[in-house]
Amino acid sequence: MGIELELHSRRPARKGSSADTLLRASYQHGEALARVLGALDGHRSGGRGTHRSGALDALDRHSSGGLRRVDPYGDTFFGEHEARAARDEAVALARRCADERRRAALLDLAELLEACATTPGSYLWCRGD
């Protein structure tokens, strides 16, 4: 299980090559990212992410739900406006995260969400498997 992150200049096609729109990518934190984001919504993921922590509970109380949309087993897209709100969630969660690998994954996600939010027309593609 893992989530690959790809920032594209426009919404990429799910089929065929999307290399022509790829601006940046991150593949190194996939497993840690899937675990922490999967834990945000254990009900949607069929119980696969049921481990809760105080950090996740705190995020749930104060978030708009952007990161909860990410499916560790499917594809999720963030446009520039959605990315701005989700970036704030990722930073808030990283601040509360005690696990180094998961914190690094969240900060990497936050960096790509910031790039998406400041790049007109761009999309961040979260590719779960």
C-alpha positions as CSV (number, residue, x, y, z in Angstrom):
1,M,0.0,0.0,0.0
2,G,1.3,3.5,-0.9
3,I,0.4,6.8,-2.3
4,E,2.4,8.5,-5.0
5,L,2.2,12.2,-5.4
6,E,2.3,13.9,-8.8
7,L,1.9,17.6,-9.5
8,H,0.6,18.3,-13.0
9,S,0.2,21.5,-15.0
10,R,-3.4,20.6,-15.8
11,R,-5.7,17.7,-14.8
12,P,-3.9,14.6,-16.1
13,A,-5.7,11.8,-18.1
14,R,-6.1,8.6,-16.0
15,K,-5.4,6.5,-19.1
16,G,-2.3,6.9,-21.2
17,S,0.7,8.9,-20.5
18,S,0.5,12.0,-18.3
19,A,4.3,12.7,-18.5
20,D,3.7,15.8,-20.7
21,T,1.8,17.5,-17.8
22,L,4.1,16.3,-14.9
23,L,5.8,19.2,-13.0
24,R,7.0,17.4,-9.9
25,A,6.6,14.1,-8.2
26,S,7.2,12.4,-4.9
27,Y,7.4,8.6,-4.5
28,Q,9.6,8.2,-1.4
29,H,7.0,8.4,1.4
30,G,4.1,6.4,-0.2
31,E,3.6,3.8,2.5
32,A,3.8,6.2,5.5
33,L,1.5,8.7,3.7
34,A,-1.1,5.9,3.0
35,R,-1.0,4.8,6.7
36,V,-1.5,8.3,8.1
37,L,-4.1,9.4,5.6
38,G,-5.9,6.1,5.7
39,A,-6.3,6.6,9.5
40,L,-8.2,9.8,8.9
41,D,-11.3,7.9,7.8
42,G,-11.3,4.4,9.0
43,H,-15.0,4.0,8.0
44,R,-14.5,4.9,4.3
45,S,-11.5,2.6,4.0
46,G,-13.4,-0.4,5.3
47,G,-11.7,-0.4,8.7
48,R,-8.2,-0.6,7.1
49,G,-7.2,2.7,8.9
50,T,-9.0,2.4,12.2
51,H,-6.0,3.3,14.4
52,R,-6.7,6.7,15.8
53,S,-4.5,9.1,17.7
54,G,-5.0,12.4,19.5
55,A,-3.5,14.2,16.5
56,L,-6.0,12.6,14.1
57,D,-8.9,13.4,16.4
58,A,-7.7,17.0,16.8
59,L,-7.5,17.3,13.0
60,D,-11.0,15.9,12.6
61,R,-12.4,18.5,14.9
62,H,-10.8,21.4,13.1
63,S,-10.6,20.4,9.4
64,S,-12.7,20.9,6.4
65,G,-12.2,17.3,5.3
66,G,-9.9,17.7,2.4
67,L,-7.3,15.1,3.4
68,R,-10.0,12.7,4.4
69,R,-11.0,12.5,0.7
70,V,-7.7,10.8,-0.1
71,D,-8.2,7.1,-0.9
72,P,-5.0,5.1,-0.2
73,Y,-6.4,2.5,-2.6
74,G,-7.5,4.8,-5.4
75,D,-6.9,8.1,-7.1
76,T,-7.7,11.5,-5.6
77,F,-7.2,14.9,-7.3
78,F,-6.7,18.3,-5.7
79,G,-7.2,21.5,-7.7
80,E,-5.5,24.7,-6.7
81,H,-8.3,25.9,-4.4
82,E,-8.8,22.5,-2.6
83,A,-5.0,22.2,-2.3
84,R,-4.8,25.4,-0.2
85,A,-7.2,24.1,2.5
86,A,-5.6,20.6,2.4
87,R,-2.2,22.1,2.8
88,D,-3.2,23.7,6.1
89,E,-4.6,20.3,7.3
90,A,-1.3,18.5,6.4
91,V,0.8,21.0,8.2
92,A,-1.5,20.9,11.3
93,L,-1.3,17.1,11.3
94,A,2.5,17.1,10.8
95,R,2.9,19.3,13.9
96,R,1.0,16.7,16.0
97,C,2.6,13.6,14.5
98,A,5.2,11.8,16.7
99,D,6.3,9.3,14.0
100,E,9.3,10.7,12.0
101,R,8.4,8.8,8.8
102,R,4.8,9.9,8.9
103,R,5.8,13.5,9.7
104,A,8.2,13.6,6.7
105,A,5.4,12.2,4.5
106,L,3.0,14.9,5.6
107,L,5.5,17.7,5.1
108,D,6.3,16.4,1.6
109,L,2.5,16.3,0.9
110,A,2.2,19.9,2.3
111,E,5.0,21.1,0.1
112,L,3.3,19.7,-3.1
113,L,-0.1,21.0,-2.0
114,E,1.5,24.5,-1.6
115,A,3.0,24.2,-5.1
116,C,-0.4,23.2,-6.4
117,A,-2.1,26.1,-4.6
118,T,0.3,28.6,-6.1
119,T,0.4,27.2,-9.7
120,P,-2.7,28.3,-11.7
121,G,-4.5,25.4,-13.4
122,S,-2.5,22.7,-11.7
123,Y,-3.6,19.5,-10.0
124,L,-2.1,17.3,-7.4
125,W,-2.7,13.6,-8.2
126,C,-2.6,11.3,-5.2
127,R,-2.2,7.9,-6.7
128,G,-3.1,5.1,-4.3
129,D,-2.6,1.4,-4.9
